[in-house]
Amino acid sequence: MKLFHYLTLLCLFAIGTLHSQSKIQYEISFKNAGHHEAEIDVVFDSIQTDTLKVRMSRTSPGRYAIHEFAKNVYAFKAYDEKGNELEVLRPNPYQWNITGHNGHVQLSYVLFANHGDGTYSQIDESHAHLNIPATFIFSQQFENTPIHIKFQPRTDLDWKIATQLKHLSGNDYFAPDLAYFMDSPVEISNHKVKSFNMTSKGKEYQINFVLHQATDYEGFEHYFENVQRIVEEEVLVFGELPEFDFGSYTFLACYLKNIDGDGMEHRNSTILTDLKSLKEGGDKENIGTVAHEFFHSWNVERIRPASLEPFDFTEANMSGELWFAEGFTSYYTNLVLCRSGIISKEDYAKSLSKTLNYVWNSPARAFFNPIEMSYQAPFVDAATAVDQVNWENTFISYYSYGSVLGLALDLQLRNLDENKSLDGFMKLVWQDFGKNEIPYAVKDLQLALSTYVSVSFSNRFFNDYIYQSNMPDYASLLESVGIEFAMKHEEKPGFGASIQQIKNKWLISSNPLIGSSAYKAGLSKKDEIVSIDGKLTNNKLSPNDFFLNYEIGDQLKVIYNRYGIQYKTEMILEKNNSYKTLLLSEPSKKAMLKQNDWLNSKIQ
């Protein structure tokens, strides 16, 4: 995505000189919303080439994988300014070439859209949920050209428009260029809006929360209060709000039965989607996504990896910095909820174990470090494929990996110097890179940490945990802030694969982890276990508790079915390496002081 250092001034200039330069005009209507269709018209003028090349995007800002949006475009027609139909050629599945024009082309097409989330679009009689790359044809020949768009909302359904696009008048909106346009999702529905103003560095910004759900809006007031607390806590990490380009930031929340759960950051807005309304428990399930996505308005939108500049709308976008851009943001998600009082310290401490177990018990660390895990994003970030993968053994989410490294770095800094913390480091990175929107690389982060602490500290951290996959000493780090980090089941065995209880049988539902009991016994995903140690597996036996009745090293006979054929094997039980994290019942006074400084609200 392109950087906009002085976007507001650019927009005012563009609007003021609109009639003296070329522009692109879009119009979208939804007469056939009941069948998930939109009718779209586009006008290109001042075309300087014999062939106008237009295409659908294959990617979407905030996502790194390929998404083939062109498959839902049909009834494509092109005309000149007199209404004469023009010749259209298809050089590839994503593109249309139009010839025979005199510098002016009018396009029309129909879009089918029925997958509402942070990447795709959905059109029905509840809303028009539009992610721009999934909706609008564009031309790379006009990437720096101002864009006007007119929405035709369904007045019979009381639809209103919400977006980060610049509002001109009525249903007309504006983007200064292609990159901003593609980064600007739109929610058109009968929604409700709550707002508050916030002053930062002498400038006032409006923070809007747009909520669309089918049921009543019970709980919205309390939810919005939590949103406000999150915003206030996150501002204190960086010391100021970003300069939102048109003076506002907008949360676009759709909590509907017909939508898929997701969260997607954008420059001055975010998409939040889930199946549950606030009243149905969505308030608790989705507040973490609010915290995560708003943190992105600093970290990834403005503190931006150079590997994502400019964002490529034609190919997958690979970055080695996602452990920081996504992972450190994930670390702050629950930390901010705790500081805001939305979750308790007890719950926060317990929540750490899930991610710590996932990362540090994964065999994947033997194959890839955090940078290389980040490279996998085009294969895993909402990517689609039909062949099976071995992610259990070869991939750790850069969200999770970066999160536990953020935890380690934060506690290391706090133990090194009472005036140091990850908050302080993030603020430095913001000042050095984000505030003036200077893209960074991994080496820049290493240099910034050297500046914040020392060269030796920075080199040690990056060499041990970023360029390699070593595990920090969480026992001592967490003890220093009054949290116990220990084995969940001392000297007890584990199975090493997920088990689903289906039709009174145990079905192995994941690839066994390398080196685990199941792996060494030759068991595989989709094997159906008939019995273990002579005990028939059924719904009365809990897989989680079953192996706790045995000792490490016990040899058990296993009977299982694989593709309709019954087999026997012997399984030697290996250690269960699951960790637990709990608040210490009697921490030292020093640990309590550090814990309070770490987890308590920073709001005075």
N, C-alpha and C positions, 0 to 999 in steps of 0.2 A: 504494500500500500504506500502511496506517495506521501511524503512528509509535507506539512503545511505550516511553515514558520509564521507566516503573516496572513492566515487564511481569511480572517474577517475583512481586512483591508482589500484583499484580492477580490472578495465577493462584492464588496461595495463598488469597487472599480468596474467589475464585470457587469453589474446591474446597470450602472450609470452609462456604460458604453455599449449596451446591448444591441442597439440598432446599427452600430458601425462595424460589427464583426460577425463572423459566422456563428451559428448556434445550432443546437440539436433540440428538437421538440418532441417529447413523448406524450401520449395520451393513453390511458388505460381505463376500461370500463368492465362491468361484471354482470351483464344482463343474464348470462347463463351460469351464474354462480352455483345453482343447484346441481349442475353437472361438472363443477370444478373447473370451469373455463373462464378465461379473461380474453377480451379483445383488445389488441394493442396496435397503435399506430405510431409511426416514427417518421419524422421529417429531417432530412439532411440537406443543407444548402451550402453554397460556396464550395462545392466539391472540386478539387484541383486536379484530380486524376481521371483517366478514362474509365477506370473500373473502381466502383465503390465496393470495398470488402467489408462485410459485416459478419458477425459470428456470435455464438453463445459462449459464455465463459465455461471453463472446465474446472475452475476452482472458486473458492469463496473466502474472503478475508476472515482470518481467525481459524480457518481450517487449512490443512496442509496436503490433503489427499486429492485425487482426481474425482470429480463429480460430473457426469455427463448430462448437463442440463439440456442440451440440444434435442434430446430424444422426445421431449414433451412440446416441441414447437411444430405446428402444422398450419395448413391453409396460408402459406407464405406467398405474398404478392408484392410486386414492386411497380411503381408508376412514375411517370415524369410529371412536371408541373401542369400539364394539360390533361392529365388523366390517362395517357396512353400507357399500356402495360409494357414493361421493360423485360428484356431477357435476363434470366437468372440461371447461373451455373453453380454447381456444387463441387468445389475442388477437394473437399474432405467432409466428414460427417458433421463438422461443427460450424461450417462457414458457407456463406452465400455471396457470390460475386455478381454485381449488377452492372451491366454495360448499356451503352446507347443513350445515356442521360445527357443533359445540358447543364450539369452542375447542381441539379436539384432532384432529389429522389424521395418519394413517399413510400413507406413500407407499411404493410399490415400483416398480422399473423394472429393465430389463436394459440394460447398457452393452456395446457392442462396442468393443474397443480393441486396435489392432495396429500402432501406430507409436511405438516407444520412442525418446524423445529428451528434450530439456529442456522441452518444451511439452506434448506429447501423452502418452497412456498406452498401455501394452502389456500384454496378458494372454495368457499361454500357459503351457505346462507347465514353462518354465524360470524364470518369475518373474511377479509382478504389479508392474509398474513404473508407479506412479501419480503423475501430476501432478494435483493436486486440482481445478483448474478444468475439466480435461478429463474428470473422473470424477464429481463430485458436484453434484447439484441444490442450489440454495440459495435463500434468501428474503432480499431486501433489508429486509424488515420486521423481520428478526431479526439485523441486522448487528452489534449489540453484545451478543448473547446467547452465553453459553458453549456450547461444542460438545463432545459426547462421541462417540467413534467406537470401535466394536468391529470389529477385523479377524478374519476367520476364515481363517488361512493353511492351506494344504494340508499337513497333517502327513505324508501319504504321500509328499510330495516334500521333506520336511525344511525347509520354508520358515520363515524367521525374519523379524522386522519391524525395519526401520531407518528412522528419521525424526527430525525436529526437534520433532515434537509431544511434549507432556509425557506421559511414561509414568505411568499410574496403577497398574495391576496386570494380570497376565496379558496378554491381548490388547487391553486397554482403554487408550485414549489421550485426550488432552484438548487443546483450544485455547480461549483466553480469549474469542475473538470470531471473526467471519467473516474479517477481513483476515489474521489469523495463520494460520487454517485454510487459506485459499487459497494461502498462501505456503509451505506445508509439504509438499514431495514425500515420497513413501514408496516404499521398495524392499523388497519381500517376496520372499525367495528363499533358496536355500541358499548364503549368502555367508560370507565370512571378514571378521573385523574386527581391526584393529590400532589401538592408542591410545597416546597419551602425554599427560602432564599438563604444564601450563605455568602459572607464576604471573605475574600482571600486576597491579601496583598493589595488592599484598596479597591479591588474590583468585586462587584456583586454578581453572583451567578444564581440561576434558578435550577433547582433539582426537582425533576418531575418523575412521578411514578404512575405509569399508565397500567391499569389492571383490567383485563378482560376475562370474565368467567361467566359461565352459564347460570350458576346459582346466585343466591343473594350475596351481598358483599359483607356479610358478617365477619368481623375480625380484621377488616381492612385498616381501621384506625390504629389498632395495636401493631399490626404488621408494619405500617408506615412509620410508626414511632421507632421500631427496631431498625428500619432502613436508615432513618435519620441518625441514629446512634452509630451505626456502622460507618456511614459517610464521615461523621465527625472523628471517629477513632482512626480511620485510614488517613485522613488529612494530617493528623498529628504524626504519622510515620514519616511523611515526606515534607511536612512543614508548610504546605500550601496545596490548593487545588491546581490541577492543570488549567491552562487557559482554554476553556471550552470555546470553540470557534464562534458560535453565535450567542454566547452568554448563557447557555443552558446545557444540561445533561438530562437524558431521558431513559428511564427503565421501561422497557416494553414487555410487560408480563402477560402471557396467555396461559391460564390454568383451566384447561378444557379436557373433556373426555376424548375428543377427536384429535388430540395433538400428541406429539412425542416429547419426552422429557429432554431438556437441553439448556445450555446457557452459552451465549456467544457475545464476546466483547466487540465493540466498535469504538470509533474515535470519540464520539460524544453521546453514545447510547449503548444499550445492551439488550439482547433478546433473552427472555426468561420463559421457558415453557415447561409445563408439567401436566399430568393427568388429573391431579387432585386440586380442588379448590382450597382456599384458606380454611374454610370450615371443616373440610374433610381431612385435615392434617397437613395440607400443603404449606401452611405457615411454618411449621417446624422443618419440613423436608426441604424447602426451597430457600430458606433464609441464608444458608451457606453459599448458595449460588449467587445470591445478591452480593455477599461479601467478596467472593472470588472475582466476579465480573467487574465490580467497581474498582477493585485494586488494579485491574488491567488498564484502567484509564491512565495510570502512570506506567506500570510495568508491562510492556509489550506494545501498547499503543504509542507511547512517546519514548520510554526507555526501550529502544527497538533494536533487535538484532540486525546487523548489516546484511546477514544472509537472507533477510526477508525484504530487502529493498532493491529495486522496486518490487512490489508483489506481482507475481506472474499469474495472469488470468488464463494462460494457455497450457501450462504445465504444472506438475506437482511442485510444491515449495518445500525445500529441505533446509533445516536449520540445525546446527549443533548446539544452540544456546537455549533450547526449550527446557532443560533442567532448571534454568534460572528464570526464564520468562514465564513458564507455566508452573514449574515446581516450587519456586520460592513464593509465587502467588498462592499456591495451594497451602504452603506452610502458614501463611498469614490468614487463610480463610477461617479456620477454627480458633486461631489465636485472637483474631479480632472479635469473633463471637464471644469468646471468654472475657476479653477486656470490656466488651459492651454489656456484659451481664446477661447475655442471651442464653449461654450455657454456663454451667457451674465449673469451678476449678476441678471438682471431682470427675465430672463427665469429660472435661478436656483431657485430664491425665489418662483416663481409661481409653479415650479415643486414639491416643498415640500408638497403642500396641498393634492395632490392625495394620497400619501402614508400615511400622517397623518390622512386623512379621513378614509381610508381603515382600518387602525389599530385601531384607537380610537373610531370608531363608530361600531366596530364589537362586537356582543354579545359573541363571542368566548372567550373573556378574562375572562368570568365567569367560564369557564371550564378548561382552561389550561394556564399556565404561559409560558414564552419564552422557557424554557428548555423543557417543555412538548410539546410545538408546534414543537420543533426540532425533538422530538421522532416520529412525524407523517410522516417524510420524506419518509420512505419506502412505504407509501400509496399514496403520492402525487407527488413525484419527477419522472415525466415521467412514473408513474406507470399506468397500465391498469386494468380496472375492468368493468363489465357490469351492476352492480347494482348502483342505485342512492345514492348519499351522501348528507349530510346536511352541507357542508363546509361553506356556507354563515354564519351559526350560530355557528359552532364548530371549525373552523380552521382559523388561520391567518398565512400567509406565514412567515417563519422564515427569509426570505430575507427582507421582509418589516418590520417585527417586530424589527429585529436587526438593520435595517437602522435607524428607528426613535429613537431607544434607543442610537445608536451611535451619532446621532445629539444631543440628550439631554445631553449625557455625555460630548461631546466636548464643548458645550456651558456652562455647569456647571463648567468644568475645567477652561475655559477661564475667567469666572466671578469670580472664586475663586482666581486665581493668573494669572497675565499677562504672566508669564513664563510657564504656564501649558496649555496643549491642548491634544486632542486625538492623534495628531501626536506624541507627546512626550510619551504618554502611549504605543502606538503601537511600537515605537522604543524600549521601555523598554521590552515589551513582546518579540520582535524579539531577543534582546540580551539575555534574560533569557531562551527562549525556541526555537525560530526558528533557530538562527544562528548555534547552536550545535544540532539541531533537537531532542530536548527533548519533548516528547508528554506531553500535559497538560490536566487538567480537570477544571471544573468550579471553584472549590475551589482555584486552582492555579491562575486563573485570578483575583479572589477576593483578594488574598494575594498580587499579583503584584500591584493592584490598591492601596492597603494599603501602600505598599512601595513607590509608586509614589506620593501619597497625604497624607493620614492618615488612620488609622484603622477605625475611626468613619465615615469618608466620604465613604469609601469603603463599610462598613457594611450597611450604610443607602442606598446607591445606589443598592446593590445587594438584600437587604431585600425588598425594595420597588418595584423594577422594574424587577428583574430577578427571585427571588423566589416567588414574588407576581406579580400582573398585574396592578399596579397602574399607573396612567397617570402623567407624569411630567408637570410642569407649563410652557407650551410652550409659553404662552402669554408674560411672563416676560423674559424668555430665549431668544426668538426671538427679542423682543424689544431691548434687550441689544446689538444686532448686527444690528439694523436698519431695522427689518422686522416686518410687522404687521401680527398678528395671531388673526383672529376674525371670527365670524359667517358669512357665505356667504350670508345668507338671514335672517336678524334679525326678529325674531318672526314670521316666516312663516312655514307652514306645509310641510310635505313630505309624500311620498307614502310608501317607505320602501322596494321596490323590483324593479328589472329591468323590463322594458317593451319594447317589440319589436312590431313594427308596421308591421303587415303581413296581406295582403289581406284586407286592409281597416279596420282591427281590431287591438285592443291592446291585445297582448299575454303576460302574465306574464312569464318571461323567467328565473327567479331565485327564490329560496326559500325566502319568505318574512323574513326580519330580526325580531327576537324576540322583541316584544314590539312596533313594528311599526304600522302605520295605517292599512296596508294591513294584517299584522299578526293578529291583534286584531279583524279584520273583518272576519277572517276565510278564507281569500283567499289563494290560493296555486299556486305553479308553474304549468304552462300549462293551467291555467284558462284563458278563453277568455272573456275579458270585453266587454260587449255590450254598456252599458251607465253608466255614473256617474252623479248624480244630474240631471237626465233627459237629459243630453247632450250625444248624440251618439258619441262614440269614433270612430275616423277614422284617415286617414293619414293627414287631415288638422289640427288636434289638436296635439300640441306638448306635450308629457307627462312631459317633464322637466318644461314647463311653466304653464301647466294646474293648478297645485295645488297652484301656487303663487297667484292666484286670490281669494283664500279662506283664512280663519283665523284658527289658532290653536283652536281646540274644535268644529269646525263646523261638523254637522252631515249630511252625504251625503248618498243617496240611490244608491246602486250599483246593476246592473243587469249583470250577467255573465253566461257563458256556461262552464260546466265541463263534459267532456266525452259525449257531445251531449245532455245533460239535462240542462235546464235553471234554475238558482237560483236567489234569491234576498237576499241582506244583507244590513246592515247599517254600515257605516264606520265613526268613529270619528277621525278627523284628528289630528295626533300627530306632534310634533315639528320636523322640518328639522334641523338636527345637523351638516350640512356640514360646513367645515371651508374653509377659504381662506388665502393665504399667499402672501403678496406683499411687495416690498421695500417701506419703509416709505418715504414720500415726503420730510419731514424735520426731519431727525434723529438728535440726539444730536451729538456734536463733538466726545464725548467719544464713542458713538455707531458706528460712522463712522470709527474711528481708529480701533475698534475691528473688524468691518466688513472687512476692508481692510486686516488686519492681518489674518483673517479667509479665505477670498475668493481670495485674490490676489496671483499671481504666487510666488513661493518660489525660483525661479531661479534668481540668481543675474546677 
